[in-house]
């Protein structure tokens, strides 16, 4: 995911409050919905057995991030997260100036 003009990363770290099964359904739905948003570039996510998690989504512009934050269905998921699923969370937005890596064939 390299872009000579750079791009943005939204880093969402969270601590789950409980094991509500509706969380997984919503997480899958939000990933599906994010993929349809203009400016979406990709997403990576992981959660440990202690409930600590991180999701990094990548976006072409800050405006695309703002539109995603205000998406009606995403707003409902945010509210459920604050009310039912997370004991804490933090959002960081960073500009990616350069990215590189390697893959074994």
DRENTORKOL-3810 file (N, C-alpha, C; in nm, 4 decimals):
REM DRENTORKOL-3810
@n.u->0.0842; n.v->-0.1169; n.w->0.0000; ca.u->0.0000; ca.v->0.0000; ca.w->0.0000; c.u->0.0890; c.v->0.1235; c.w->0.0000
@n.u->0.1595; n.v->0.1432; n.w->-0.1061; ca.u->0.2472; ca.v->0.2582; ca.w->-0.1174; c.u->0.1855; c.v->0.3591; c.w->-0.2131
@n.u->0.1924; n.v->0.4846; n.w->-0.1776; ca.u->0.1384; ca.v->0.5914; ca.w->-0.2608; c.u->0.2395; c.v->0.7053; c.w->-0.2567
@n.u->0.2886; n.v->0.7507; n.w->-0.3713; ca.u->0.3900; ca.v->0.8561; ca.w->-0.3698; c.u->0.3425; c.v->0.9858; c.w->-0.3053
@n.u->0.2119; n.v->1.0071; n.w->-0.2990; ca.u->0.1580; ca.v->1.1272; ca.w->-0.2357; c.u->0.1283; c.v->1.1069; c.w->-0.0878
@n.u->0.1511; n.v->0.9862; n.w->-0.0375; ca.u->0.1194; ca.v->0.9561; ca.w->0.1012; c.u->-0.0284; c.v->0.9257; c.w->0.1190
@n.u->-0.0648; n.v->0.8862; n.w->0.2388; ca.u->-0.2025; ca.v->0.8540; ca.w->0.2726; c.u->-0.2156; c.v->0.8612; c.w->0.4238
@n.u->-0.3300; n.v->0.8260; n.w->0.4777; ca.u->-0.3557; ca.v->0.8393; ca.w->0.6200; c.u->-0.3877; c.v->0.7049; c.w->0.6832
@n.u->-0.3492; n.v->0.6920; n.w->0.8087; ca.u->-0.3817; ca.v->0.5734; ca.w->0.8871; c.u->-0.4648; c.v->0.6161; c.w->1.0073
@n.u->-0.5772; n.v->0.5484; n.w->1.0282; ca.u->-0.6575; ca.v->0.5672; ca.w->1.1484; c.u->-0.6289; c.v->0.4465; c.w->1.2361
@n.u->-0.5692; n.v->0.4727; n.w->1.3520; ca.u->-0.5270; ca.v->0.3667; ca.w->1.4429; c.u->-0.6243; c.v->0.3654; c.w->1.5599
@n.u->-0.7027; n.v->0.2575; n.w->1.5673; ca.u->-0.8055; ca.v->0.2441; ca.w->1.6702; c.u->-0.7616; c.v->0.1332; c.w->1.7656
@n.u->-0.7266; n.v->0.1703; n.w->1.8890; ca.u->-0.6923; ca.v->0.0709; ca.w->1.9901; c.u->-0.8065; c.v->0.0654; c.w->2.0905
@n.u->-0.8357; n.v->-0.0553; n.w->2.1377; ca.u->-0.9501; ca.v->-0.0695; ca.w->2.2280; c.u->-0.9296; c.v->-0.1832; c.w->2.3259
@n.u->-1.0061; n.v->-0.1760; n.w->2.4331; ca.u->-1.0134; ca.v->-0.2839; ca.w->2.5312; c.u->-1.1592; c.v->-0.3260; c.w->2.5403
@n.u->-1.1861; n.v->-0.4504; n.w->2.5044; ca.u->-1.3233; ca.v->-0.5017; ca.w->2.5122; c.u->-1.3662; c.v->-0.5130; c.w->2.6577
@n.u->-1.4920; n.v->-0.4794; n.w->2.6828; ca.u->-1.5481; ca.v->-0.4852; ca.w->2.8179; c.u->-1.6103; c.v->-0.6208; c.w->2.8469
@n.u->-1.6577; n.v->-0.6897; n.w->2.7414; ca.u->-1.7257; ca.v->-0.8176; ca.w->2.7604; c.u->-1.7190; c.v->-0.8983; c.w->2.6316
@n.u->-1.7734; n.v->-1.0168; n.w->2.6349; ca.u->-1.7689; ca.v->-1.1064; ca.w->2.5189; c.u->-1.9032; c.v->-1.1119; c.w->2.4464
@n.u->-1.9689; n.v->-0.9998; n.w->2.4318; ca.u->-2.0980; ca.v->-0.9919; ca.w->2.3634; c.u->-2.0833; c.v->-1.0417; c.w->2.2192
@n.u->-2.1554; n.v->-1.1476; n.w->2.1819; ca.u->-2.1416; ca.v->-1.2023; ca.w->2.0464; c.u->-2.1858; c.v->-1.1065; c.w->1.9358
@n.u->-2.2668; n.v->-1.0071; n.w->1.9669; ca.u->-2.3095; ca.v->-0.9126; ca.w->1.8639; c.u->-2.1936; c.v->-0.8246; c.w->1.8171
@n.u->-2.0876; n.v->-0.8176; n.w->1.8964; ca.u->-1.9710; ca.v->-0.7388; ca.w->1.8584; c.u->-1.9090; c.v->-0.7920; c.w->1.7294
@n.u->-1.8898; n.v->-0.9215; n.w->1.7202; ca.u->-1.8268; ca.v->-0.9810; ca.w->1.6022; c.u->-1.9080; c.v->-0.9532; c.w->1.4765
@n.u->-2.0392; n.v->-0.9651; n.w->1.4864; ca.u->-2.1257; ca.v->-0.9357; ca.w->1.3722; c.u->-2.1074; c.v->-0.7910; c.w->1.3269
@n.u->-2.1021; n.v->-0.6993; n.w->1.4228; ca.u->-2.0867; ca.v->-0.5580; ca.w->1.3882; c.u->-1.9478; c.v->-0.5315; c.w->1.3311
@n.u->-1.8454; n.v->-0.5946; n.w->1.3850; ca.u->-1.7094; ca.v->-0.5749; ca.w->1.3339; c.u->-1.7003; c.v->-0.6194; c.w->1.1879
@n.u->-1.7607; n.v->-0.7319; n.w->1.1554; ca.u->-1.7615; ca.v->-0.7801; ca.w->1.0175; c.u->-1.8369; c.v->-0.6819; c.w->0.9289
@n.u->-1.9512; n.v->-0.6353; n.w->0.9754; ca.u->-2.0305; ca.v->-0.5405; ca.w->0.8972; c.u->-1.9551; c.v->-0.4095; c.w->0.8740
@n.u->-1.8872; n.v->-0.3592; n.w->0.9777; ca.u->-1.8133; ca.v->-0.2334; ca.w->0.9622; c.u->-1.6981; c.v->-0.2490; c.w->0.8626
@n.u->-1.6315; n.v->-0.3628; n.w->0.8638; ca.u->-1.5241; ca.v->-0.3877; ca.w->0.7661; c.u->-1.5810; c.v->-0.3906; c.w->0.6244
@n.u->-1.6951; n.v->-0.4568; n.w->0.6071; ca.u->-1.7607; ca.v->-0.4598; ca.w->0.4755; c.u->-1.7992; c.v->-0.3194; c.w->0.4311
@n.u->-1.8588; n.v->-0.2434; n.w->0.5209; ca.u->-1.9039; ca.v->-0.1081; ca.w->0.4892; c.u->-1.7861; c.v->-0.0158; c.w->0.4582
@n.u->-1.6794; n.v->-0.0253; n.w->0.5369; ca.u->-1.5621; ca.v->0.0595; ca.w->0.5140; c.u->-1.5066; c.v->0.0384; c.w->0.3738
@n.u->-1.5045; n.v->-0.0871; n.w->0.3277; ca.u->-1.4514; ca.v->-0.1176; ca.w->0.1941; c.u->-1.5283; c.v->-0.0480; c.w->0.0824
@n.u->-1.6521; n.v->-0.0080; n.w->0.1092; ca.u->-1.7331; ca.v->0.0580; ca.w->0.0062; c.u->-1.7170; c.v->0.2102; c.w->0.0068
@n.u->-1.6450; n.v->0.2625; n.w->0.1051; ca.u->-1.6350; ca.v->0.4077; ca.w->0.1201; c.u->-1.5312; c.v->0.4666; c.w->0.0253
@n.u->-1.5621; n.v->0.5789; n.w->-0.0378; ca.u->-1.4634; ca.v->0.6464; ca.w->-0.1226; c.u->-1.3384; c.v->0.6806; c.w->-0.0408
@n.u->-1.2228; n.v->0.6533; n.w->-0.0969; ca.u->-1.0965; ca.v->0.6849; ca.w->-0.0311; c.u->-1.0423; c.v->0.5760; c.w->0.0587
@n.u->-1.1172; n.v->0.4681; n.w->0.0797; ca.u->-1.0693; ca.v->0.3574; ca.w->0.1627; c.u->-0.9607; c.v->0.2814; c.w->0.0883
@n.u->-0.8501; n.v->0.2524; n.w->0.1568; ca.u->-0.7374; ca.v->0.1825; ca.w->0.0942; c.u->-0.7129; c.v->0.0431; c.w->0.1504
@n.u->-0.7557; n.v->0.0169; n.w->0.2739; ca.u->-0.7328; ca.v->-0.1144; ca.w->0.3333; c.u->-0.7472; c.v->-0.1105; c.w->0.4839
@n.u->-0.7349; n.v->-0.2301; n.w->0.5448; ca.u->-0.7541; ca.v->-0.2404; ca.w->0.6890; c.u->-0.6793; c.v->-0.3628; c.w->0.7417
@n.u->-0.6253; n.v->-0.3501; n.w->0.8626; ca.u->-0.5634; ca.v->-0.4611; ca.w->0.9337; c.u->-0.6154; c.v->-0.4577; c.w->1.0765
@n.u->-0.6379; n.v->-0.5764; n.w->1.1341; ca.u->-0.6971; ca.v->-0.5810; ca.w->1.2671; c.u->-0.6484; c.v->-0.7039; c.w->1.3429
@n.u->-0.6338; n.v->-0.6888; n.w->1.4746; ca.u->-0.5958; ca.v->-0.8009; ca.w->1.5608; c.u->-0.6528; c.v->-0.7771; c.w->1.7007
@n.u->-0.6868; n.v->-0.8864; n.w->1.7709; ca.u->-0.7348; ca.v->-0.8776; ca.w->1.9081; c.u->-0.6750; c.v->-0.9924; c.w->1.9880
@n.u->-0.6234; n.v->-0.9612; n.w->2.1063; ca.u->-0.5629; ca.v->-1.0616; ca.w->2.1928; c.u->-0.6660; c.v->-1.1292; c.w->2.2816
@n.u->-0.6271; n.v->-1.2382; n.w->2.3455; ca.u->-0.7191; ca.v->-1.3105; ca.w->2.4341; c.u->-0.7635; c.v->-1.2288; c.w->2.5557
@n.u->-0.6880; n.v->-1.1242; n.w->2.5887; ca.u->-0.7251; ca.v->-1.0369; ca.w->2.7006; c.u->-0.8241; c.v->-0.9282; c.w->2.6599
@n.u->-0.8641; n.v->-0.9267; n.w->2.5309; ca.u->-0.9601; ca.v->-0.8289; ca.w->2.4831; c.u->-0.8990; c.v->-0.7025; c.w->2.4258
@n.u->-0.7655; n.v->-0.6871; n.w->2.4357; ca.u->-0.6995; ca.v->-0.5703; ca.w->2.3781; c.u->-0.6941; c.v->-0.5871; c.w->2.2268
@n.u->-0.7288; n.v->-0.4804; n.w->2.1541; ca.u->-0.7311; ca.v->-0.4904; ca.w->2.0099; c.u->-0.6775; c.v->-0.3665; c.w->1.9426
@n.u->-0.6422; n.v->-0.3834; n.w->1.8152; ca.u->-0.5986; ca.v->-0.2716; ca.w->1.7322; c.u->-0.6513; c.v->-0.2941; c.w->1.5914
@n.u->-0.7069; n.v->-0.1896; n.w->1.5360; ca.u->-0.7476; ca.v->-0.1885; ca.w->1.3958; c.u->-0.6865; c.v->-0.0645; c.w->1.3329
@n.u->-0.6176; n.v->-0.0854; n.w->1.2220; ca.u->-0.5605; ca.v->0.0260; ca.w->1.1468; c.u->-0.6287; c.v->0.0266; c.w->1.0116
@n.u->-0.6956; n.v->0.1376; n.w->0.9808; ca.u->-0.7548; ca.v->0.1529; ca.w->0.8482; c.u->-0.6781; c.v->0.2620; c.w->0.7759
@n.u->-0.6697; n.v->0.2467; n.w->0.6438; ca.u->-0.5900; ca.v->0.3360; ca.w->0.5604; c.u->-0.6822; c.v->0.4098; c.w->0.4644
@n.u->-0.6570; n.v->0.5408; n.w->0.4503; ca.u->-0.7449; ca.v->0.6281; ca.w->0.3733; c.u->-0.6633; c.v->0.7224; c.w->0.2871
@n.u->-0.7167; n.v->0.7564; n.w->0.1725; ca.u->-0.6498; ca.v->0.8452; ca.w->0.0773; c.u->-0.6419; c.v->0.9880; c.w->0.1303
@n.u->-0.7480; n.v->1.0363; n.w->0.1943; ca.u->-0.7521; ca.v->1.1759; ca.w->0.2390; c.u->-0.8145; c.v->1.1883; c.w->0.3779
@n.u->-0.7908; n.v->1.3024; n.w->0.4404; ca.u->-0.8567; ca.v->1.3317; ca.w->0.5680; c.u->-1.0070; c.v->1.3461; c.w->0.5485
@n.u->-1.0491; n.v->1.3991; n.w->0.4337; ca.u->-1.1928; ca.v->1.4126; ca.w->0.4058; c.u->-1.2591; c.v->1.2753; c.w->0.4011
@n.u->-1.1916; n.v->1.1761; n.w->0.3461; ca.u->-1.2469; ca.v->1.0398; ca.w->0.3422; c.u->-1.2625; c.v->0.9850; c.w->0.4837
@n.u->-1.1672; n.v->1.0145; n.w->0.5694; ca.u->-1.1761; ca.v->0.9719; ca.w->0.7100; c.u->-1.2968; c.v->1.0385; c.w->0.7762
@n.u->-1.3133; n.v->1.1674; n.w->0.7534; ca.u->-1.4263; ca.v->1.2403; ca.w->0.8115; c.u->-1.5602; c.v->1.1861; c.w->0.7648
@n.u->-1.5680; n.v->1.1525; n.w->0.6367; ca.u->-1.6933; ca.v->1.0968; ca.w->0.5834; c.u->-1.7218; c.v->0.9612; c.w->0.6472
@n.u->-1.6195; n.v->0.8802; n.w->0.6668; ca.u->-1.6382; ca.v->0.7492; ca.w->0.7318; c.u->-1.6837; c.v->0.7678; c.w->0.8760
@n.u->-1.6222; n.v->0.8610; n.w->0.9468; ca.u->-1.6591; ca.v->0.8847; ca.w->1.0870; c.u->-1.8056; c.v->0.9246; c.w->1.0988
@n.u->-1.8582; n.v->0.9944; n.w->0.9978; ca.u->-1.9958; ca.v->1.0429; ca.w->1.0017; c.u->-2.0950; c.v->0.9525; c.w->0.9288
@n.u->-2.0507; n.v->0.8397; n.w->0.8760; ca.u->-2.1413; ca.v->0.7453; ca.w->0.8105; c.u->-2.2483; c.v->0.7024; c.w->0.9117
@n.u->-2.3744; n.v->0.7056; n.w->0.8728; ca.u->-2.4856; ca.v->0.6796; ca.w->0.9655; c.u->-2.4747; c.v->0.5435; c.w->1.0336
@n.u->-2.4453; n.v->0.4403; n.w->0.9579; ca.u->-2.4348; ca.v->0.3066; ca.w->1.0175; c.u->-2.3129; c.v->0.2969; c.w->1.1092
@n.u->-2.2037; n.v->0.3620; n.w->1.0705; ca.u->-2.0835; ca.v->0.3643; ca.w->1.1538; c.u->-2.1091; c.v->0.4414; c.w->1.2836
@n.u->-2.1880; n.v->0.5488; n.w->1.2774; ca.u->-2.2234; ca.v->0.6239; ca.w->1.3986; c.u->-2.2969; c.v->0.5351; c.w->1.4983
@n.u->-2.3865; n.v->0.4502; n.w->1.4488; ca.u->-2.4581; ca.v->0.3565; ca.w->1.5381; c.u->-2.3606; c.v->0.2584; c.w->1.6022
@n.u->-2.2653; n.v->0.2086; n.w->1.5239; ca.u->-2.1660; ca.v->0.1153; ca.w->1.5776; c.u->-2.0786; c.v->0.1841; c.w->1.6826
@n.u->-2.0439; n.v->0.3104; n.w->1.6577; ca.u->-1.9638; ca.v->0.3855; ca.w->1.7555; c.u->-2.0382; c.v->0.3969; c.w->1.8890
@n.u->-2.1666; n.v->0.4280; n.w->1.8808; ca.u->-2.2472; ca.v->0.4404; ca.w->2.0026; c.u->-2.2544; c.v->0.3079; c.w->2.0779
@n.u->-2.2776; n.v->0.1993; n.w->2.0059; ca.u->-2.2801; ca.v->0.0663; ca.w->2.0703; c.u->-2.1459; c.v->0.0352; c.w->2.1346
@n.u->-2.0378; n.v->0.0740; n.w->2.0680; ca.u->-1.9050; ca.v->0.0516; ca.w->2.1246; c.u->-1.8868; c.v->0.1221; c.w->2.2574
@n.u->-1.9246; n.v->0.2489; n.w->2.2625; ca.u->-1.9131; ca.v->0.3247; ca.w->2.3880; c.u->-2.0030; c.v->0.2679; c.w->2.4965
@n.u->-2.1235; n.v->0.2255; n.w->2.4580; ca.u->-2.2237; ca.v->0.1805; ca.w->2.5544; c.u->-2.2023; c.v->0.0354; c.w->2.5996
@n.u->-2.1716; n.v->-0.0538; n.w->2.5031; ca.u->-2.1775; ca.v->-0.1969; ca.w->2.5319; c.u->-2.0460; c.v->-0.2744; c.w->2.5204
@n.u->-1.9553; n.v->-0.2331; n.w->2.4342; ca.u->-1.8452; ca.v->-0.3235; ca.w->2.3990; c.u->-1.7083; c.v->-0.2878; c.w->2.4542
@n.u->-1.6794; n.v->-0.1598; n.w->2.4727; ca.u->-1.5438; ca.v->-0.1204; ca.w->2.5115; c.u->-1.5394; c.v->-0.0630; c.w->2.6520
@n.u->-1.4342; n.v->-0.0995; n.w->2.7266; ca.u->-1.4083; ca.v->-0.0316; ca.w->2.8529; c.u->-1.3196; c.v->0.0904; c.w->2.8284
@n.u->-1.2468; n.v->0.0897; n.w->2.7165; ca.u->-1.1681; ca.v->0.2055; ca.w->2.6767; c.u->-1.1321; c.v->0.1932; c.w->2.5290
@n.u->-1.1049; n.v->0.3071; n.w->2.4678; ca.u->-1.0527; ca.v->0.3071; ca.w->2.3309; c.u->-0.9805; c.v->0.4383; c.w->2.3055
@n.u->-0.8988; n.v->0.4395; n.w->2.2029; ca.u->-0.8287; ca.v->0.5594; ca.w->2.1608; c.u->-0.8164; c.v->0.5563; c.w->2.0093
@n.u->-0.8309; n.v->0.6724; n.w->1.9477; ca.u->-0.8179; ca.v->0.6857; ca.w->1.8027; c.u->-0.7025; c.v->0.7811; c.w->1.7745
@n.u->-0.6156; n.v->0.7391; n.w->1.6856; ca.u->-0.5047; ca.v->0.8234; ca.w->1.6412; c.u->-0.5113; c.v->0.8310; c.w->1.4884
@n.u->-0.4856; n.v->0.9477; n.w->1.4341; ca.u->-0.4825; ca.v->0.9642; ca.w->1.2888; c.u->-0.3427; c.v->1.0138; c.w->1.2530
@n.u->-0.2801; n.v->0.9411; n.w->1.1605; ca.u->-0.1425; ca.v->0.9730; ca.w->1.1226; c.u->-0.1297; c.v->0.9782; c.w->0.9709
@n.u->-0.0419; n.v->1.0617; n.w->0.9247; ca.u->-0.0108; ca.v->1.0664; ca.w->0.7814; c.u->0.1060; c.v->0.9719; c.w->0.7554
@n.u->0.0897; n.v->0.8843; n.w->0.6584; ca.u->0.1947; ca.v->0.7913; ca.w->0.6184; c.u->0.2688; c.v->0.8554; c.w->0.5016
@n.u->0.3926; n.v->0.8896; n.w->0.5242; ca.u->0.4738; ca.v->0.9531; ca.w->0.4210; c.u->0.5420; c.v->0.8499; c.w->0.3316
@n.u->0.5712; n.v->0.7341; n.w->0.3904; ca.u->0.6440; ca.v->0.6328; ca.w->0.3164; c.u->0.6146; c.v->0.4986; c.w->0.3810
@n.u->0.6113; n.v->0.3946; n.w->0.2991; ca.u->0.5882; ca.v->0.2595; ca.w->0.3501; c.u->0.6679; c.v->0.1621; c.w->0.2635
@n.u->0.7197; n.v->0.0582; n.w->0.3253; ca.u->0.7927; ca.v->-0.0432; ca.w->0.2495; c.u->0.7882; c.v->-0.1743; c.w->0.3235
@n.u->0.8229; n.v->-0.2812; n.w->0.2581; ca.u->0.8220; ca.v->-0.4126; ca.w->0.3206; c.u->0.8725; c.v->-0.5160; c.w->0.2226
@n.u->0.8494; n.v->-0.6419; n.w->0.2533; ca.u->0.8868; ca.v->-0.7513; ca.w->0.1654; c.u->0.7902; c.v->-0.8670; c.w->0.1845
@n.u->0.7840; n.v->-0.9538; n.w->0.0850; ca.u->0.7019; ca.v->-1.0748; ca.w->0.0915; c.u->0.7819; c.v->-1.1891; c.w->0.0332
@n.u->0.7788; n.v->-1.2983; n.w->0.1013; ca.u->0.8405; ca.v->-1.4202; ca.w->0.0468; c.u->0.7497; c.v->-1.4767; c.w->-0.0621
@n.u->0.8057; n.v->-1.5292; n.w->-0.1705; ca.u->0.7207; ca.v->-1.5884; ca.w->-0.2756; c.u->0.6506; c.v->-1.7145; c.w->-0.2279
END
